[in-house]
Amino acid sequence: MRRALFMAVLFAAAAVAQDWPSPRFVSAEVCSSCHADLYPPGRTPGGSNASVGPYDLWSASMMGASVRDPYWQAKVRYETRATPAAAATIENACLSCHAPMQQYERRMEGAVARFDAVDQAGAEGVSCTVCHQIAADNLGTAASFTAGFTINEQGRIYGPHANPFPMPMRMHTGRTPTFSQHILDSALCGTCHTVITPTLSADGTTTGRFLEQATYLEWLDSSYPRSGKSCQSCHLAPLEGPDGKPAPMYIARTPHGGFFGPTRPRTPFGLHDFGGANVQGLKLMAAAEPTRAEAYQQSARRAQAMLERALTVRVEATRDGDRLTARVRLASSAGHKLPTGFPSRRLWLHLRVHDAKGRTVFESGAWDPSTGEILSRRGATGPEPHHDRIDDGRQTAIYEAELASPGGSATHSLLRAGGFAKDNRLLPLGFRDGAGRPQGLESLSLAPVGVGDDPDFRPGADKVTYVATVDPAAGPWTVTVEALFQNIKPAHAAALDGATAEERRFQELFEAVDAPTPIAQDQTTAR
């Protein structure tokens, strides 16, 4: 009976393979036969967030949804609409990280991948046999960035556990599980989390280059490489037991639900949820793919929990006559800038002062719950300045990267950008610009832009001082501060003005998820 079930799964896998368009890669659906429905002790099928199977977690992640993400789709349309002469180049570049299986096959053929021709392999996004087949050859070099990875041609599926039992995978996929430590190297993640884009004129002429995303380089410039903290140690964190220590777990099961005789539980067991900060993106996916909404919502909750672990805020307040002073300290434990990645993200502080009767006597960073926009930013045309001191409610402490054209004007187009008009994102601990810069990229700087001589803006932390005028007889005063995170700033969303079907679809879905995510808060009293 067991053999019959196993053979049935093999035949099902063969059916998938028959129509599969990508000879170098295997569908995640094939991988799911042995790498889904894995339950640690105490969890049972049907329970909330029960399975820790790599397929189950990946399939509800932004990695799995990378090419189906409504925001990404709308943004690609926006960029190609802005520079139609370079549409093929833009689409191929974007698909290299968002539909890597399909784009890599086209690259090997000397062709380009196109947005309107995404196939079954492309639709799987960043799938299992992309990352697990990347060779160690050029990792960490400038040539590896912007999807410059190399896929091994020997059918090796790299993993972090020694002496894997090879027979089931060989029979099922024609690939061989192979131990290699490079699968745990941050440089592997750096192939798509370092993105250098061309700066284009309206006619598609390249006028320069722009370091659009530098998450891996930010990590290299921090103290985390020296302390042994890799990307994978946080974003594929190990399964933990009740004692908080890494727990052993089988990395695969038989298609009928048991475990292969020659195998044993392994430690650590990396959770393939790829936890990050993209709460809004996951909620967008829940709206876009309602049959999987609960799985995406669970992933969104995990992403929010990761953000909450990454940042702490503390507030102290004193009063001297009619002057109330609140000092807020932010501390980031992220291994890169916060926010990092795509420059549509921002983090800001919402601070309120209430008197003894609960009346608001000062507020900075208030936002409109119907749009997600910061009230003081309505109608603004340039970035909010960096603030070390705030004494007016129209000022807001916003941590963000804002794009600028080579001429210095603000832009929302990645391909018009030649630099940043502002970059005051919180730095990682130990940050030294250029400390880990690979050869060939020495001229690219990650230094903050627009922070001036703020003495409190340091690696891993910042301080903001708020000053409010109060009635000395109306105390005591309650001071509340919260940090809010937004993956897609309303101004960036508004730029996608509905000229294409993808932009219209995004706008419709975004209305339900435009609210920011609260990730840290604190409160104190001044007398």
Number of C-alpha atoms within 10 A of each C-alpha: 7 12 10 10 13 17 14 14 19 18 13 15 20 15 12 14 17 9 9 15 17 19 9 17 22 23 21 19 19 20 20 20 22 25 21 22 21 24 16 18 8 6 14 14 11 8 8 11 16 16 19 24 26 23 27 21 22 24 23 25 27 26 23 24 22 25 24 20 21 23 25 18 19 23 22 19 23 22 20 17 14 18 20 16 14 19 19 14 16 23 20 22 21 24 26 24 23 28 31 29 32 27 27 28 19 17 15 9 9 8 12 19 26 20 19 7 9 16 17 16 22 26 19 25 26 26 28 24 21 20 18 21 25 22 20 18 13 17 22 22 18 18 15 19 23 20 24 18 26 17 21 16 10 10 18 20 22 22 18 20 16 12 10 17 17 12 13 19 17 14 11 19 18 12 20 19 23 20 16 17 13 18 21 17 17 21 24 25 22 27 25 23 23 23 22 17 22 20 22 22 17 13 11 19 13 15 12 15 17 19 20 22 19 23 24 27 24 25 26 26 24 26 19 20 15 10 8 9 14 21 24 19 15 17 17 18 18 19 19 18 12 7 7 8 11 17 17 17 21 18 23 26 21 17 23 16 14 12 16 15 9 7 14 15 13 16 17 18 23 24 23 24 25 23 26 19 26 22 26 24 24 26 24 26 26 22 19 17 13 12 10 14 18 16 20 26 19 19 27 27 15 18 23 22 16 18 26 17 14 17 20 19 21 18 22 17 20 16 20 12 11 12 14 22 20 26 15 19 16 19 20 22 19 23 28 28 28 26 25 24 20 16 21 20 23 21 22 21 24 20 25 20 24 20 22 13 10 11 12 14 15 20 22 24 24 20 17 12 12 10 16 19 20 21 17 17 18 12 8 9 9 14 16 17 17 22 20 18 17 18 16 14 18 14 18 26 22 23 24 25 24 23 25 21 21 17 10 13 14 20 19 21 19 22 25 30 29 25 24 23 20 22 22 25 24 27 31 25 22 17 23 17 17 19 15 16 20 14 11 10 12 11 9 13 14 19 15 17 16 15 17 13 8 15 10 12 20 16 18 22 19 21 21 20 17 22 19 18 16 20 12 16 11 14 17 15 26 19 24 20 23 21 24 19 28 24 22 23 21 20 16 16 20 12 14 21 14 16 12 13 12 19 24 16 16 23 20 11 18 22 15 14 20 23 23 24 21 18 20 20 19 16 17 16 19 18 16
